[in-house]
Amino acid sequence: MAVLEAKIVVSASSDDDVFEKGKFKVKTITVRTSNASKPPVELFIVAPQEKGTYPVLLFCHGFMLGNNWYSYLLRHIASHGYIVVAPKFYGYIPISMTAEVRRAAQVTDWLPTGLLLVLPEKVNPDIDNLALAGHSRGGKTAFALALGRTEQKSRKKKARSIRDVVDVTQPSKFKAVIGVDPVAGSSPSDRPQPHILEYIPRCFNMSIPVAVIGTGYGNQPLGLLRPPSAPNGVNHSEFFNESKPPACYFLAKDYGHCDMLDEWYANMMSFISKSGTGPRDLMRKSVGGIVVAALKSYLGGSDDDLNAIVHDPTTAPATLDPVIYVKE
Amino acid sequence: MAVLEAKIVVSASSDDDVFEKGKFKVKTITVRTSNASKPPVELFIVAPQEKGTYPVLLFCHGFMLGNNWYSYLLRHIASHGYIVVAPKFYGYIPISMTAEVRRAAQVTDWLPTGLLLVLPEKVNPDIDNLALAGHSRGGKTAFALALGRTEQKSRKKKARSIRDVVDVTQPSKFKAVIGVDPVAGSSPSDRPQPHILEYIPRCFNMSIPVAVIGTGYGNQPLGLLRPPSAPNGVNHSEFFNESKPPACYFLAKDYGHCDMLDEWYANMMSFISKSGTGPRDLMRKSVGGIVVAALKSYLGGSDDDLNAIVHDPTTAPATLDPVIYVKE
């Protein structure tokens, strides 16, 4: 009955403009590890306030970026009828990529029992409709998790607050994976474990649909001292190349690697990572709209919005060029 | 009338097994620059002996490899009714990539007037049916030429034996381009001019069909001292990713970067570049068969052989995995 309710919600929103805020008022919730639901890491959650059952999106933040630095983007997505869960993988001291993927797997395992406990009353997660997304290194984390690459390295240290032994998360737990300017390392020859890229077209060993959003400035250095944030050979292009159909691709050619962050953080990051020149709200709306359109298509709602963007990319606020959708 | 003859020849060979030698006896011809036809560089040509008009394939050799080190492969191709022209871009001292592309363009310009003069009597080139192929760095040369990237750098030195001023070769001169384990440099950040890779899917600005053959061992080092011949990020995978449809892709997963050379040279190169363990004649037949199937499809013959390989890659003597054909 609850799932049926969710389906009504999704189809009811099919007339919305995905590039504008959706019809649902949303609520942001920060869940600390001390919470009774015992989340494995701190979570930033954005959910509709209206009663209903909504699909869930697990969103992985980028390297050294906060999980709540994407609040505009995540609110945009949630306003179209999705519950977005953004884990905080670490504080000021980053962890290894392998540990990050394990933490994301732990959050995935927590969702079926824990998420309901922290949501507003009568707002239910449709855990069977679970999608993954991530930005920058978090994009790789999302793909690694979708691929079930949560392998455990042998360790001498005893497990501490975060469990070191994690069940291998089966790819089938997720219905879709979305990379927002995903990055797999600093070059093809310098990539942290797990090595998910193999440099073979369509080699990703998973059957769920994929969406990849790239940025045109991500592969450019910022002056002489700052290397590119999303270097050639380890960025959006290769993630798309290695994805099996159905897979769609969008290049926000006039924007930079961090231009979908909230304005204050995007400004701060513009001293580290090359930023675009256009108004960033157009970028946030574009990324939000693409994510919503992909979720609506891949989670069993309507294909209409995704097909509309593919057929006429000028409907997006930012210039998207190229746009590719390989259906089979 | 001559062109009609060629069409008859092509369609007559459609029942052949592309992975075995074709029905035409072939002749090899070495044309030196002193020849009356005045080729811009020395050429190794393989052509059918039987009278007729045949499509032409310009084949670009790999870095520091001889243009006649592929004689088995080129004879295989020619035996199916093609005239193969393999320029020798340099002797013992390599030239720049830019100069190599210019020389390839010069050979292209020479073909309409010069080729007929050096072929056996009553063997005619169908210059309107001209395709490009190349191995390793020569694969990049082929793509650069197809893309019209024959730009001339400003030079202080006076033009010498090779003309430095070359008409920009229009992409439309060619009907197809085939990369045999093409390589664009040593890494995405270390690529010689012209920079044809842009790390954007389907960005190659040309409308002709593409075939890319990769090798499974090309991205592996040989011991500690020899880096990979076809490194990740600059190899077959990215060339395919940047090609617009129609484009087909084949990975000879059990073979190395130089395993399609003649046996003696392949043996020699196995001390420099990681070789596969299987019999190399299977690799040569597989590459030859794919090239023939692609030419038959792309030059207006029959699609049957290419479709047959795509639908059942086990028809090839070597293991091809994956095989991808994006038609549109």
HADDOCK unambig.tbl for C-alpha pairs under 7 A between the chains (distance, minus, plus):
assign (segid A and resid 188 and name CA) (segid B and resid 232 and name CA) 5.95 0.50 0.50
assign (segid A and resid 188 and name CA) (segid B and resid 233 and name CA) 6.18 0.50 0.50
assign (segid A and resid 199 and name CA) (segid B and resid 232 and name CA) 5.98 0.50 0.50
assign (segid A and resid 199 and name CA) (segid B and resid 233 and name CA) 6.98 0.50 0.50
assign (segid A and resid 199 and name CA) (segid B and resid 237 and name CA) 5.80 0.50 0.50
assign (segid A and resid 200 and name CA) (segid B and resid 237 and name CA) 5.45 0.50 0.50
assign (segid A and resid 201 and name CA) (segid B and resid 237 and name CA) 5.86 0.50 0.50
assign (segid A and resid 232 and name CA) (segid B and resid 188 and name CA) 5.97 0.50 0.50
assign (segid A and resid 232 and name CA) (segid B and resid 199 and name CA) 5.98 0.50 0.50
assign (segid A and resid 233 and name CA) (segid B and resid 188 and name CA) 6.19 0.50 0.50
assign (segid A and resid 233 and name CA) (segid B and resid 199 and name CA) 6.98 0.50 0.50
assign (segid A and resid 233 and name CA) (segid B and resid 233 and name CA) 4.57 0.50 0.50
assign (segid A and resid 237 and name CA) (segid B and resid 199 and name CA) 5.78 0.50 0.50
assign (segid A and resid 237 and name CA) (segid B and resid 200 and name CA) 5.45 0.50 0.50
assign (segid A and resid 237 and name CA) (segid B and resid 201 and name CA) 5.87 0.50 0.50
assign (segid A and resid 241 and name CA) (segid B and resid 241 and name CA) 5.82 0.50 0.50
